[in-house]
Amino acid sequence: MYKVLYRAYRPEVFSDMLGQEHIVKILKNQIKAGTVNHAYLFCGTRGTGKTTVARLLAKAVNCTGSMPDAAEDERPCGQCESCRAIAAGNFMDLIEIDAASNNGVDEIRELRESVNYPPVAGKKKVYIIDEVHMLSQAAFNALLKTLEEPPESVMFILCTTEPEKLPATVLSRCMRMDFRRVPEEQLADRVRKICIDRNIVMEESAVRIIVSAADGSARDCLTILDQCISGRSGMVTRDDVLDALGTVGEEIYTQLTEQVNDNDPASGLLIIDKLIREGKDSRQILQGWMSHFRNLLMAKFISNPGDILAMSAENIERISGQAQRTELSVINNAIIEIARTISEAKTSNQPRVLLEICMVKLATTTPDGRAVSINMKRAERKMQQQTAAESSRPAAADAYTDNSTYGGAGDPAGQTAQISEEPIVREPVQQTADYDMYEDEIDAIWAEIIEDGESQTDTFTLVRTGAVPIKMNDTEFVIKVSGLAGRYLEKNRVPMENLIAKYAGGPHKMILRSEDEESEEDDLAAVADRASQLLGTKVEIR
């Protein structure tokens, strides 16, 4: 039966351990000097070797041989009968207890009774209690006396990822050793050796992505490697690894960040839509994007970012260039905003919506919360390039005429209503009825329109952030818009007017006003009011 890589390549001697030299050195010295402690506490994050070192220590105290060609006696040898029995998992004097499923006081009482029996096959009886923080308070109390003064032939090794949950009485009875995350360079060396051993050819950039995704965990690193090489023949490329992990390349995050710098949310939303259609996960995109901004932060202050960033020379060059073009306040704000979105996305069933809102916020607001003007010419040019292949499709407004939704024939998922590339045609407001009669109702009507529109398409968020209703009468609905929201509404005029008709009580013509036009109209209204007061009759300026 196939054995997974992290089990097949589990260290059998201390020299095989990765990244825990400070602990290995102490244990080897204690073994040689005969000063091994009776109780140890191994702490550290997942996959850093706590249980592996505990088994190596159990081997060492029961080892009956020595490593061949060694200058001096070094244990464990990995070759004697005891070492082989422990490696195979059938050594009678090594007892491993999972505290997550054996956390009651009754299990600890049985342990206290068993320690009184002498070792059967080795010199010492070793108890490894994994996830020891899961023990109940009563179980800890039952263990204290035995842990402090066990029989001469008994050793305890407690392993935990959360040492802060252990009582101080337990901590004071153990020699504590903290395991560190394994350096990426050591993980990369191990991945290369395994690939050579398994006759696998892997690109260096692919190796770097694997060790970066492992986040210092040797077990996670080998699990990811197992996933990446399964079912693949020939060379394993960077794209193969990205596909296996479901993540995206650094160049995508560079593009998203450029849209933020250019105040171009439209292009950013199109990139996100493309990634989602390719099957990428919104939460992973958020995680990767925050890591990208962290890389920009490092490159902002470090003259040679390659010393700290594990990525190719080409990507480091891109990162350095973008860091110079990006203000520090933008980087800080982006990290905070993305971190907040990641936290919300953990419990949301619509992480894509949160990702798109985050994109729009970063691209349309300054770090202090002020709105910024959209670079429409740049946005239009990029949208024309990205939608050139779809130029033969019918206009979105025509496509929506029959079904009156934001999905349309060109977009069955209803997620990516496109923004018009034609300029908005401004039409004069015709005074067909009294606008004041709906003054108290317009805000409630608008709220219903926004809620309904966002339930049909994620991109309707552009309307919430860039459009405000001004006034309405029996036949017209006037909206003040920013440039991007105006283009969006003009493109989707038919479904928007259907929504207005649904909540305003009948058909209404949607009239869009830019901020400049609204200011001009207000000025003309003020002049008309002043003239009416002076002349004693109603004056209208058309």
C-alpha positions as CSV (number, residue, x, y, z in Angstrom):
1,M,0.0,0.0,0.0
2,Y,1.2,3.5,-0.8
3,K,2.7,5.4,2.1
4,V,2.3,9.2,2.0
5,L,5.4,11.2,1.8
6,Y,5.4,12.7,5.3
7,R,5.3,9.1,6.7
8,A,7.7,7.6,4.2
9,Y,10.3,10.3,4.9
10,R,9.8,10.7,8.7
11,P,13.3,11.1,10.3
12,E,14.7,8.0,11.9
13,V,17.7,9.7,13.5
14,F,18.4,13.1,14.9
15,S,20.5,14.2,12.0
16,D,17.5,13.9,9.7
17,M,15.5,16.5,11.6
18,L,14.7,19.8,9.9
19,G,14.9,23.2,11.6
20,Q,15.1,22.2,15.2
21,E,18.9,22.2,15.7
22,H,18.6,24.0,19.1
23,I,16.4,21.2,20.5
24,V,18.4,18.3,18.9
25,K,21.7,19.7,20.3
26,I,20.3,19.8,23.9
27,L,18.8,16.3,23.7
28,K,21.9,14.7,22.2
29,N,24.1,16.3,24.9
30,Q,21.8,15.0,27.6
31,I,21.8,11.5,26.1
32,K,25.6,11.4,26.0
33,A,25.9,12.7,29.5
34,G,23.2,10.5,30.9
35,T,21.2,13.5,32.2
36,V,17.9,12.8,30.4
37,N,14.9,14.5,32.2
38,H,12.0,12.5,33.4
39,A,9.4,14.9,31.8
40,Y,9.5,17.0,28.7
41,L,7.0,19.5,27.2
42,F,7.3,19.9,23.4
43,C,5.5,23.1,22.2
44,G,5.1,24.4,18.7
45,T,2.9,24.9,15.7
46,R,1.6,21.9,13.6
47,G,4.0,19.8,11.5
48,T,7.3,21.1,13.1
49,G,8.3,17.7,14.5
50,K,7.1,17.5,18.1
51,T,5.9,13.9,17.9
52,T,8.8,12.8,15.7
53,V,11.4,14.2,18.1
54,A,9.5,12.5,21.0
55,R,9.8,9.1,19.2
56,L,13.5,9.8,18.5
57,L,14.1,10.5,22.2
58,A,12.2,7.2,23.0
59,K,14.5,5.4,20.6
60,A,17.6,7.1,22.0
61,V,16.9,6.1,25.6
62,N,16.2,2.5,24.6
63,C,18.8,2.2,21.8
64,T,21.2,-0.8,22.1
65,G,23.5,-0.1,19.1
66,S,25.4,2.8,17.5
67,M,25.5,4.3,14.1
68,P,28.1,2.7,11.8
69,D,31.2,4.7,11.0
70,A,30.4,7.2,13.8
71,A,33.3,8.8,15.5
72,E,31.6,8.2,18.8
73,D,28.5,6.5,20.2
74,E,25.5,8.3,18.8
75,R,21.9,7.4,19.6
76,P,19.5,6.5,18.3
77,C,21.2,4.4,15.7
78,G,18.1,3.5,13.8
79,Q,19.4,0.0,13.2
80,C,19.1,-2.0,16.4
81,E,16.1,-4.1,17.4
82,S,14.6,-1.4,19.6
83,C,14.9,1.3,17.0
84,R,13.3,-0.8,14.3
85,A,10.5,-1.8,16.7
86,I,9.7,1.8,17.5
87,A,9.8,2.8,13.8
88,A,7.4,0.0,13.0
89,G,5.1,1.0,15.9
90,N,5.2,-2.3,17.8
91,F,7.6,-1.5,20.7
92,M,5.8,-2.5,23.9
93,D,7.5,0.1,26.1
94,L,6.4,3.1,24.0
95,I,2.9,4.2,24.8
96,E,1.3,7.0,22.7
97,I,-1.8,8.5,24.1
98,D,-4.1,10.9,22.2
99,A,-5.4,13.3,24.9
100,A,-8.1,14.6,22.5
101,S,-10.0,11.3,22.8
102,N,-8.6,10.1,26.2
103,N,-9.0,13.3,28.2
104,G,-10.9,12.0,31.3
105,V,-9.7,11.3,34.8
106,D,-10.4,7.6,34.4
107,E,-7.8,7.3,31.6
108,I,-5.2,9.1,33.7
109,R,-5.9,6.8,36.6
110,E,-5.2,3.8,34.4
111,L,-2.0,5.5,33.3
112,R,-0.9,5.9,36.9
113,E,-1.5,2.2,37.6
114,S,0.5,1.1,34.5
115,V,3.6,3.2,35.3
116,N,4.3,0.9,38.3
117,Y,5.1,-2.0,35.9
118,P,8.7,-2.2,34.7
119,P,9.7,-2.0,31.1
120,V,9.2,-5.2,29.1
121,A,11.6,-4.9,26.2
122,G,13.7,-1.7,26.7
123,K,15.5,0.3,29.3
124,K,12.7,2.9,29.8
125,K,9.0,3.0,29.5
126,V,8.1,6.2,27.5
127,Y,4.7,7.8,27.6
128,I,4.0,10.3,24.7
129,I,0.8,12.3,25.4
130,D,-0.2,14.2,22.3
131,E,-2.4,17.3,22.3
132,V,-2.0,17.3,26.1
133,H,-3.9,20.6,26.4
134,M,-7.1,18.7,25.7
135,L,-7.0,17.0,29.2
136,S,-9.7,18.0,31.6
137,Q,-8.8,19.9,34.8
138,A,-9.5,16.8,36.9
139,A,-7.2,14.7,34.6
140,F,-4.4,17.2,35.0
141,N,-4.8,17.1,38.8
142,A,-4.6,13.3,38.7
143,L,-1.4,13.4,36.6
144,L,0.5,15.9,38.7
145,K,2.0,13.6,41.4
146,T,3.0,10.9,38.9
147,L,4.5,13.6,36.5
148,E,6.6,15.1,39.3
149,E,8.0,11.8,40.8
150,P,7.6,8.9,38.3
151,P,9.4,5.6,38.7
152,E,13.0,5.6,37.7
153,S,12.3,3.7,34.5
154,V,9.5,5.9,33.3
155,M,9.6,9.1,31.1
156,F,6.8,11.4,30.0
157,I,6.8,13.5,26.8
158,L,3.9,15.9,26.5
159,C,3.2,17.5,23.1
160,T,0.9,20.5,22.5
161,T,0.2,23.3,20.0
162,E,-1.3,25.4,22.8
163,P,0.9,25.5,25.9
164,E,-1.0,28.5,27.3
165,K,-3.9,26.2,28.1
166,L,-1.8,24.0,30.4
167,P,-1.9,24.7,34.2
168,A,1.2,26.3,35.7
169,T,1.6,23.3,37.9
170,V,2.1,21.1,34.9
171,L,4.5,23.5,33.2
172,S,6.7,23.7,36.3
173,R,7.2,20.0,36.3
174,C,8.5,19.6,32.7
175,M,11.5,20.7,30.7
176,R,9.9,22.9,28.1
177,M,11.2,23.0,24.5
178,D,9.7,25.3,21.9
179,F,9.7,24.1,18.3
180,R,10.2,26.7,15.6
181,R,8.8,26.9,12.1
182,V,11.1,25.2,9.7
183,P,13.1,27.6,7.5
184,E,11.9,27.6,3.8
185,E,15.4,26.9,2.5
186,Q,15.6,23.7,4.5
187,L,12.1,22.7,3.3
188,A,13.2,23.4,-0.3
189,D,16.3,21.2,0.1
190,R,14.1,18.4,1.4
191,V,11.6,18.8,-1.5
192,R,14.5,18.7,-4.1
193,K,16.0,15.5,-2.5
194,I,12.6,13.7,-2.5
195,C,12.1,14.7,-6.2
196,I,15.5,13.3,-7.1
197,D,14.7,10.1,-5.1
198,R,11.4,9.7,-6.9
199,N,12.7,10.6,-10.4
200,I,10.6,13.8,-10.5
201,V,11.6,16.9,-12.4
202,M,10.2,20.1,-10.8
203,E,10.8,23.7,-11.7
204,E,12.5,25.8,-9.0
205,S,9.7,28.3,-9.0
206,A,7.3,25.4,-8.3
207,V,9.4,24.3,-5.3
208,R,9.3,27.8,-3.9
209,I,5.5,28.0,-4.1
210,I,5.2,24.7,-2.3
211,V,7.5,25.7,0.6
212,S,5.8,29.1,0.8
213,A,2.4,27.5,1.1
214,A,3.7,25.1,3.8
215,D,4.2,28.1,6.2
216,G,7.1,26.5,8.1
217,S,5.4,23.1,8.5
218,A,7.4,20.1,7.3
219,R,4.4,17.9,7.3
220,D,2.3,20.4,5.3
221,C,5.2,20.8,2.9
222,L,5.3,17.1,2.1
223,T,1.5,16.8,1.9
224,I,1.4,19.6,-0.6
225,L,4.2,17.9,-2.6
226,D,2.3,14.7,-2.6
227,Q,-0.7,16.5,-3.9
228,C,1.2,18.2,-6.7
229,I,3.0,15.1,-8.0
230,S,0.1,12.8,-7.9
231,G,-1.1,11.8,-11.4
232,R,1.5,13.9,-13.2
233,S,4.3,12.7,-15.4
234,G,7.3,14.6,-16.8
235,M,8.2,18.0,-15.4
236,V,6.0,19.5,-12.6
237,T,5.7,23.2,-13.5
238,R,4.8,26.3,-11.5
239,D,1.3,26.3,-13.1
240,D,0.8,22.6,-12.1
241,V,1.5,23.6,-8.5
242,L,-0.8,26.6,-8.6
243,D,-3.5,24.5,-10.1
244,A,-3.2,21.8,-7.4
245,L,-3.3,24.4,-4.7
246,G,-6.1,26.4,-6.2
247,T,-4.2,29.6,-5.9
248,V,-3.1,32.3,-8.4
249,G,0.3,33.6,-9.4
250,E,2.0,36.7,-8.1
251,E,1.5,38.5,-11.4
252,I,-2.3,38.4,-10.8
253,Y,-1.9,40.2,-7.4
254,T,0.4,42.7,-9.1
255,Q,-2.4,43.5,-11.6
256,L,-5.0,43.8,-8.9
257,T,-2.8,46.2,-7.0
258,E,-2.2,48.3,-10.2
259,Q,-6.0,48.7,-10.5
260,V,-6.0,50.0,-6.9
261,N,-3.2,52.5,-7.7
262,D,-5.0,53.6,-10.9
263,N,-8.4,54.0,-9.1
264,D,-9.8,51.5,-11.6
265,P,-12.2,49.2,-9.9
266,A,-13.8,48.1,-13.2
267,S,-10.7,46.3,-14.4
268,G,-10.2,44.8,-11.0
269,L,-13.7,43.4,-10.9
270,L,-13.1,41.9,-14.4
271,I,-9.9,40.2,-13.1
272,I,-11.7,38.8,-10.1
273,D,-14.5,37.5,-12.3
274,K,-12.0,35.7,-14.6
275,L,-10.4,34.1,-11.5
276,I,-13.7,32.9,-10.1
277,R,-14.7,31.5,-13.5
278,E,-11.4,29.5,-13.5
279,G,-12.4,27.9,-10.2
280,K,-10.3,29.9,-7.9
281,D,-11.4,30.4,-4.3
282,S,-12.3,33.9,-3.1
283,R,-10.9,33.3,0.4
284,Q,-7.6,32.1,-1.1
285,I,-7.5,35.1,-3.4
286,L,-7.9,37.4,-0.3
287,Q,-5.1,35.6,1.5
288,G,-2.7,35.8,-1.4
289,W,-3.5,39.5,-2.0
290,M,-2.7,40.3,1.6
291,S,0.6,38.5,1.3
292,H,1.3,40.5,-1.8
293,F,0.8,43.8,0.1
294,R,3.0,42.4,2.8
295,N,5.7,41.8,0.2
296,L,5.2,45.4,-1.0
297,L,5.7,46.6,2.6
298,M,8.9,44.6,2.9
299,A,10.2,45.9,-0.4
300,K,9.4,49.4,0.7
301,F,12.0,49.3,3.4
302,I,14.5,46.6,2.4
303,S,17.1,47.4,-0.2
304,N,17.4,43.8,-1.3
305,P,14.0,42.2,-1.0
306,G,15.3,38.9,-2.2
307,D,16.9,38.3,1.2
308,I,13.4,38.0,2.8
309,L,11.0,37.2,-0.1
310,A,11.0,33.6,-1.3
311,M,10.2,34.2,-5.0
312,S,11.8,34.3,-8.4
313,A,14.1,37.2,-9.4
314,E,11.5,38.3,-12.0
315,N,8.7,38.6,-9.3
316,I,11.0,40.3,-6.9
317,E,11.8,42.9,-9.7
318,R,8.0,43.4,-10.2
319,I,7.4,43.7,-6.4
320,S,10.2,46.3,-6.0
321,G,8.9,48.4,-8.9
322,Q,5.4,48.4,-7.7
323,A,6.5,49.2,-4.1
324,Q,8.1,52.4,-5.4
325,R,4.9,53.4,-7.2
326,T,2.6,52.6,-4.2
327,E,2.3,55.0,-1.2
328,L,2.9,53.5,2.2
329,S,-0.5,54.7,3.4
330,V,-2.2,52.7,0.6
331,I,-0.3,49.6,1.5
332,N,-1.2,49.9,5.2
333,N,-4.8,50.6,4.4
334,A,-5.0,47.7,2.0
335,I,-3.6,45.2,4.6
336,I,-6.1,46.4,7.2
337,E,-9.1,46.3,4.8
338,I,-8.2,42.9,3.3
339,A,-7.6,41.4,6.8
340,R,-11.1,42.7,7.9
341,T,-12.6,41.1,4.7
342,I,-10.8,37.8,5.4
343,S,-12.3,37.7,8.9
344,E,-15.8,38.4,7.6
345,A,-15.4,35.8,4.7
346,K,-14.7,33.0,7.2
347,T,-18.3,33.0,8.2
348,S,-20.0,34.2,5.0
349,N,-21.5,32.1,2.3
350,Q,-20.9,34.9,-0.2
351,P,-17.1,35.4,0.0
352,R,-17.0,36.6,-3.6
353,V,-19.2,39.5,-2.9
354,L,-17.0,40.5,0.0
355,L,-13.9,40.3,-2.2
356,E,-15.5,42.5,-4.9
357,I,-16.6,45.1,-2.3
358,C,-13.1,45.1,-0.9
359,M,-11.7,45.7,-4.4
360,V,-14.1,48.6,-5.0
361,K,-13.4,50.2,-1.6
362,L,-9.6,50.1,-2.1
363,A,-9.9,51.5,-5.6
364,T,-12.4,54.3,-4.9
365,T,-11.4,55.6,-1.5
366,T,-8.3,57.1,0.0
367,P,-6.7,55.6,3.2
368,D,-8.5,58.3,5.2
369,G,-11.9,57.3,3.8
370,R,-12.4,60.1,1.2
371,A,-13.8,59.2,-2.2
372,V,-11.4,59.6,-5.2
373,S,-12.2,60.4,-8.8
374,I,-12.1,57.4,-11.2
375,N,-9.6,57.5,-14.0
376,M,-12.3,56.8,-16.6
377,K,-10.0,57.0,-19.7
378,R,-7.7,54.4,-18.3
379,A,-10.6,52.2,-17.2
380,E,-12.2,52.5,-20.6
381,R,-9.1,51.5,-22.4
382,K,-8.5,48.4,-20.2
383,M,-12.1,47.3,-20.5
384,Q,-12.0,47.6,-24.3
385,Q,-8.9,45.4,-24.3
386,Q,-10.4,42.7,-22.0
387,T,-13.8,42.7,-23.7
388,A,-12.6,42.8,-27.3
389,A,-13.3,39.1,-27.8
390,E,-17.0,39.7,-26.8
391,S,-17.5,42.7,-29.1
392,S,-19.7,40.6,-31.4
393,R,-22.3,39.9,-28.7
394,P,-25.6,41.9,-28.6
395,A,-25.7,45.0,-26.4
396,A,-26.4,44.2,-22.8
397,A,-29.4,46.4,-22.7
398,D,-31.0,44.5,-25.7
399,A,-30.1,41.2,-24.1
400,Y,-31.9,42.2,-20.8
401,T,-35.1,43.4,-22.5
402,D,-36.8,40.0,-22.4
403,N,-35.9,38.7,-18.9
404,S,-35.4,42.0,-17.1
405,T,-32.6,40.7,-14.9
406,Y,-28.9,41.5,-14.6
407,G,-27.8,38.1,-15.9
408,G,-28.8,38.3,-19.5
409,A,-28.1,35.9,-22.4
410,G,-24.4,36.7,-22.3
411,D,-24.0,36.0,-18.6
412,P,-26.2,33.1,-17.4
413,A,-24.6,33.2,-13.9
414,G,-25.8,36.7,-13.4
415,Q,-22.5,37.8,-11.9
416,T,-20.8,40.0,-14.4
417,A,-23.0,42.6,-16.0
418,Q,-20.7,44.5,-18.3
419,I,-20.3,48.3,-18.2
420,S,-21.1,50.3,-21.3
421,E,-18.3,51.7,-23.4
422,E,-20.6,54.4,-24.9
423,P,-20.7,57.9,-23.2
424,I,-23.8,58.6,-21.1
425,V,-26.4,60.7,-23.0
426,R,-27.6,63.5,-20.7
427,E,-31.2,64.3,-21.2
428,P,-33.0,67.5,-19.8
429,V,-35.4,67.0,-17.0
430,Q,-39.0,67.7,-18.1
431,Q,-41.2,69.1,-15.4
432,T,-44.2,66.7,-15.9
433,A,-45.3,66.7,-12.2
434,D,-44.4,68.0,-8.8
435,Y,-41.2,66.5,-7.6
436,D,-41.8,67.4,-4.0
437,M,-44.8,65.1,-3.6
438,Y,-42.4,62.1,-3.4
439,E,-39.7,63.7,-1.3
440,D,-40.5,61.6,1.8
441,E,-40.7,58.3,-0.1
442,I,-37.7,58.3,-2.4
443,D,-35.2,57.1,0.1
444,A,-37.3,54.0,1.0
445,I,-37.9,53.3,-2.7
446,W,-34.1,53.5,-3.4
447,A,-33.3,51.1,-0.5
448,E,-35.7,48.5,-2.0
449,I,-34.1,49.0,-5.5
450,I,-30.6,48.5,-4.1
451,E,-31.5,45.4,-2.1
452,D,-33.3,43.8,-5.1
453,G,-30.5,44.7,-7.5
454,E,-27.7,43.3,-5.3
455,S,-29.6,40.0,-4.9
456,Q,-29.5,39.6,-8.7
457,T,-25.9,40.5,-9.4
458,D,-22.8,41.2,-7.3
459,T,-21.7,44.1,-9.5
460,F,-24.8,46.1,-8.5
461,T,-22.6,47.3,-5.6
462,L,-21.3,49.9,-8.0
463,V,-24.7,51.5,-7.8
464,R,-24.8,51.6,-4.0
465,T,-21.3,53.2,-3.8
466,G,-21.6,55.6,-6.8
467,A,-25.3,56.7,-7.2
468,V,-27.7,58.7,-5.1
469,P,-31.4,59.4,-5.9
470,I,-32.2,63.2,-6.2
471,K,-35.9,63.4,-6.9
472,M,-38.8,61.8,-8.6
473,N,-42.3,62.5,-9.9
474,D,-45.0,60.4,-11.5
475,T,-42.9,59.7,-14.7
476,E,-39.3,60.4,-13.9
477,F,-36.6,59.2,-11.5
478,V,-33.5,61.4,-11.3
479,I,-30.2,60.0,-10.0
480,K,-26.9,61.7,-9.3
481,V,-24.0,59.5,-10.3
482,S,-20.2,59.3,-10.4
483,G,-18.6,58.4,-13.7
484,L,-18.4,54.6,-13.3
485,A,-21.8,54.1,-11.7
486,G,-23.3,56.3,-14.5
487,R,-21.8,54.1,-17.2
488,Y,-23.0,51.0,-15.4
489,L,-26.6,52.3,-15.1
490,E,-26.7,53.5,-18.7
491,K,-25.5,50.1,-19.9
492,N,-28.3,48.5,-17.8
493,R,-31.0,51.1,-18.4
494,V,-33.8,48.6,-19.2
495,P,-33.5,46.3,-16.0
496,M,-32.9,49.4,-13.8
497,E,-36.0,51.1,-15.1
498,N,-37.9,47.8,-14.5
499,L,-36.7,47.9,-10.9
500,I,-37.8,51.5,-10.5
501,A,-41.2,50.7,-11.9
502,K,-41.5,47.7,-9.5
503,Y,-41.0,49.8,-6.4
504,A,-42.1,53.3,-7.5
505,G,-45.6,52.2,-8.5
506,G,-45.3,52.4,-12.3
507,P,-43.1,53.1,-15.3
508,H,-40.5,55.9,-14.7
509,K,-37.9,57.2,-17.0
510,M,-34.4,57.1,-15.4
511,I,-32.5,60.3,-15.8
512,L,-28.8,60.4,-14.8
513,R,-27.1,63.5,-13.6
514,S,-23.4,63.9,-13.0
515,E,-22.2,65.8,-10.0
516,D,-21.2,68.8,-12.1
517,E,-24.6,68.9,-13.8
518,E,-26.4,68.7,-10.4
519,S,-24.4,71.6,-9.1
520,E,-25.2,73.7,-12.2
521,E,-28.9,72.8,-11.9
522,D,-28.9,73.8,-8.2
523,D,-27.4,77.2,-9.2
524,L,-30.1,77.8,-11.8
525,A,-32.8,76.9,-9.3
526,A,-31.4,79.4,-6.9
527,V,-31.4,82.1,-9.5
528,A,-35.0,81.3,-10.4
529,D,-36.1,81.5,-6.8
530,R,-34.4,84.9,-6.4
531,A,-36.0,86.2,-9.6
532,S,-39.4,85.0,-8.4
533,Q,-39.0,86.9,-5.2
534,L,-38.1,90.1,-6.9
535,L,-40.8,90.0,-9.6
536,G,-43.5,88.6,-7.5
537,T,-44.3,85.8,-9.9
538,K,-43.0,82.3,-10.5
539,V,-40.0,82.2,-12.8
540,E,-38.6,79.0,-14.4
541,I,-35.3,78.8,-16.2
542,R,-35.2,76.1,-18.9
